[in-house]
Structure formats: structure tokens, C-alpha cells
């Protein structure tokens, strides 16, 4: 099979695999999908060169179109953790089906398998996330985006790395943000100050108001993770001055005043409501196009 490809393309492909995954998995991929002998695969890795840009369809990319072939490829990459019972085989099978269905949904004229490293990197980074349905969905969408010429020009391995850092709560928060009419949440918190205003106590809880006018406490750990990854930004003291958001800030203010009145704390201090906004960054917007 590998004799059907030019030496230049094979150099490119092997170098990309070498960059992204461990040698053992690369050898298995070369022997299964490109008919290398094990010795030939090992020799190719010894002589690996830095890849130059190259566009060509490849066997690995095409394998992802088939649930059966995709499952076989995943079995190679995931074999250590499947053997260790870190993930269940049913999750792996579900993931393979998602990938093949989503890639199959990309119009043939837009399918571009010239970047196998992106798919391999996403598969590698998804290994410990497959027990969560939403994260399986996100990774499958990212892999499909990587073979879609309408989306893959600006995708880098960072996208998969970021997904690998998310927990279930982080992924759910991003999904809720994606479902908003605009990629932002109005938010507020309570601040108490003395009458002179030269000292204050700030409540740690921040609350947001979504498109359904539901008020929810912002998960602080999730905000910290998503900010550190560059996906969102919490802008405290900033106010979205638009009619639809004014109503939400009013709801937040009413809720927080009521919450304060029900508390016995800080009764002798002056109450202020500090408006905020939780917004999607430019990187977050680009990521959303690939995972939703």
C-alpha cells in the first residue's frame, strides 16, 4: 500500500505522526494502514525528517469515514487504557461512530485529509475524556472540523489540548454559553462597604442570568479553568448596556438584594451590586466553530 504514495508524501505523513504520538502507536498505524513491515516502520522512524507542507488524501484520513475502520484506528491508539479498564469499549465504539458520521456529513468537495496530525492529536488527547458524552461529542466535532477545508485552516494542536483540560462541568458551561443568543452572560455579585467607602467586603459568589431569565450561581472553578485556557473572560465592573441585558441586570439586582436581606451578615454595611460580564474570547469563538 505505501508503494502507492510518493516518498515526499510518506516523509510528510510519518513526520507528522512522529510529532504527535508515541512510536509504538505510529508503528501500528503504519503496519495496519500503509502495509509497512514492522522493520520498515522502525527504520522510517529512525530517519524521520521535519515535514514540509503537503496536501494529499491519505489512508488514515479515509479510515475515519468508516465506523469499522475508525474503530480499528482508535483501538490502536487507545489499547493501553482499554486494557487497563480506564475506559469502556462501548464508549470507544460510540466515539468511533460519532467520528465517522460527522466526517461523512462534511460535503465531499470540502473534505481535506491533508492534516492527519490534527486528527491523531485529537484522538490522543481524548483518551481520558471518553466517559463523558458531551466531551465525546466535542472531540468528534473537532476531528470532523480538522478534515473540513472550510474550518481547518486555522486549527492547531492547541484546540485538542484545550479540550483535554476540560471537566464535565466545564464542558456543560461552554454548551450553555453556546446556546445563548449572544456568546456572553450578564453577571453580578454583592459588595458591602462602610459608609466612608474606604473598605469593603466582597461576596465570593457571582450569579449570571441566561437567555431564559434564569439566575444561576457561576461555578468559580469552571470560570478559573476556562479563563486560564483563554476561552472566556470574566470582566468585573463592566456592564452590557443594551435593552435586553438591562432587564437581566435588573433581575440579578433584585435577586441579590433579596438574598442580602435574608442574611444576617453585614447588616450595618452599605450594599452595592457589582455588574460583570462573562464573554467569549476570540480564541473561544474559533474553538466554538469547531466543537459545536
N, C-alpha and C positions, 0 to 999 in steps of 0.2 A: 504493500500500500504506500509506504513512504517514498518508493521509487517514482510514484506518480507526481511528486511535488519537486519543485526546483530546490537546489541546495540553498539558495538565498532565503526562500520561504521557511525551510526547515530550520535554518540557523536562527531566524527571527522567532519562530514558534518555541523552540527549545529554550532560547534565552529568556523569553517571557515566562515560561513555566519555571525555569530556574530561579527567576527573581521572586516568584510569588509563593511557591510551595516547596515542601521538603523533597529531597532527591528520591526517596522511596516511592512517593506518590507519582512523581514525574516519570520514573521508570515504568510503573504500572500503566500509566496513561499511554506512553509511547508504545509499549508492547501490545496493549489491547486495541488501541485505536489507529495506530500507524504501522503495525506489523513489524516493529523493531524486534530483534532478538534482545535478550537481557544484556548481553555483552555489548551489542551495538548501542543500546541506550546508555549504558555506563560510559562508554567511550565518548558518546556525544556530549555528555555532561562534563567530562574532563576537558573537552575542547570548546566549552561554551564561550560565546562572544557576545558583546553588548549588541542588542538588536537595533537595527535601523527601522524607521517607519516603513510599514509594508501593508498593503491592503490585499487580502485574498480570502476566499472562503476556506474553511478548514473542517476536518473530520470532527474535532471536538465540539466546535460550534454547532455543526449539524446534528450531533448526537443529542444535544439539548432539546431538539424539536420532538424527539420521541420519548414518551414517558418511560418505556422499557430501557432505551439506551441511556436516557438521563439517569435513571435509577442505577444502572450499572456504573456510570461515571461517579455518581455520588457514593456508591458502595466502596469504591477505591479510596476516595478522599476521606470518607467517614469511618472506614473499617476499624481504626483503633478505638474510637469511642463507642461504636456499636458493640464491639467485642467486650468492652468494659461496662456495658449496660448503662452508659451515660445518657443515651437517647434510645427511644423505642423505634423499632423498624417501621411501625405504622406511620410515625411522624416523617420518617425519611421517604417512605412511599408517597405520602401526601405532598411532601415538598417537591418530589420529582414530577408529580402530576401537575402541580401548580406551575412549575417552571416551563414544562413542555406546552401547556395550554396557553400561557401568557406569551411565550415566544411565537407560538403558532398564530396568535392573534395579531402579531405585527405584520402589516402588509408585506408580501414578498419583495416588492420594489424597495422597501425600507430596511429589509434585513441585511445586517452587516456583521459578518463573523470575523472581522479582521483584528479584533481585540480580545483574544481568548484569555489573556491575563486578567481582564476585568471580571470575567465570569468565574475563573478559578479562584481569584482573591475573594470574591463574594461567597463562593461555596466554602472556602476555608474559614472565613470569618463567621459564617452562620452556624458552625458546628455545635456551639454550646447554647444556641438560641432556639432550637427547633421544637422545644417543648411548649412554646407559646405560639398559638395560631396567628396572632396579629404580626408577630415578628417573622414567621414563615412567609406570610403574605408580603411583607415589606421586602424581604430578601428576594423573593421570587420576582417581584416587580422590578427591583434593582437589576437583577440578572437580565430580565427581558429588555429593560432600558439600555443595557450595555450592548445589545445587538440590534438596536433601533437607531439608524443613522440620523433620525430626527432628534435624538436625545443624547447620543453617546459622545458627541464631540468634546464636551467639557467634563465628562465623568472621569474621576480619578480614583485610585485605590482608597483615597480618604473616605469616600462615601461608604464603602463596606466597613471600614474601620469604625466609623461613627456608629453605624447600626450595631456593630458587635458590642458597643459600650452601653447600649440601652437595656433597661429592665422592662418588665411588663408594664409598670405604671408609667414609665417614660413614654413608651410607645402609645399607650392609651391617651395620654395627654396630647401627643402630637396628632393623633387621629381626631381628637375633639377640636383642636385648633384648625386642622384641615377642613373640618365640616362647617366652620364658621363662614359667614358671608364675606368677611374680610379676615386676613391672616393675623388677627390680633385680638386680645382680650382687654377690656377696661377692668381695672382692679383698684382696690383701695385698702388702707389699713388705718387703725386708730393710733393717734399720738396724743399723749397727755403732757401738758406743760404747766408750770406755775404761772401766776398772774403777771409776773415780770417778763415771762417768756425767755428767761436766760438758762433754763434747764428743762429737760423733757424726758418722758418715758415712752418708748415706742412698743406697742404690742407686736409680738413676733408674727402673728397670723396675718396673712394677706388673703383677701377674698376677691374673686372675679365674678363677672356677670356675663353669661353666654347669650347666644342669639335667641334662646327661648326664655330669656329673662330669669334664668335660674342662677342663684348665687351659690358658689361653691368655694370652699377653702382651697387655696393654692397649695399643692404639695411642695413644701420647701426643698426636700431632697431632689425632687424631679427638676425644679427650676434650677437648682445648683448644677445638676448634671447637664441639662440642656444648654445652659449658658456657657459652661466650660467647654462644651463641644462646638460652640459657635452657631447653634441652631436658632436660639431665641435670645431676646434681650429683655430684661425687666428694667423699665425706666421709671423710677420712683419720682414723684413730684411732678410728673408730666400728665397732661390732660388731653384727651382726644376731643377737640371742640367741634363736634358735629351733632346734629339734632338727635339722630338715633342713639348715639353714645351718651348724650346728655341725660337721656331717660335712664340709661343703665347706671350712670354715676349717681343719679338721684336715688335709684333703688338701693345701691350699695350704701349710700349715706344713711338712708332710713334704717337699713338693716343694722349697720354698725352702731348707730345711736341707740337703737333698741337693745342691742347686745350690751352696750356700755351701761345702760340704765338698769339692766338686770343684774349687773355685777356690783359687788360691794367695794371693789378696788378703786382707788384713786378718785374718791368722791369729791375731794377738795381741790382737784386739779382741773384745769381748763381743757376741754375736749376739742381736738381737731381731727378732721378726716383728711388723710393724705391720699390724693388720687395718684394712680400709676397706670402704666400700660405694659402689657406683655406682647411683644411684637416679634415677628419672624424676621430673621436677618436675610441678607442677600444669599448667603450660602444655604440657609434653611429653605428659602424659596426654591433654589435649584435642586436641593435634595428632595423636596416635596414632589417636584415634577417627575422624579424617578422612582419614588417608593409608594405613591398613591395613584 
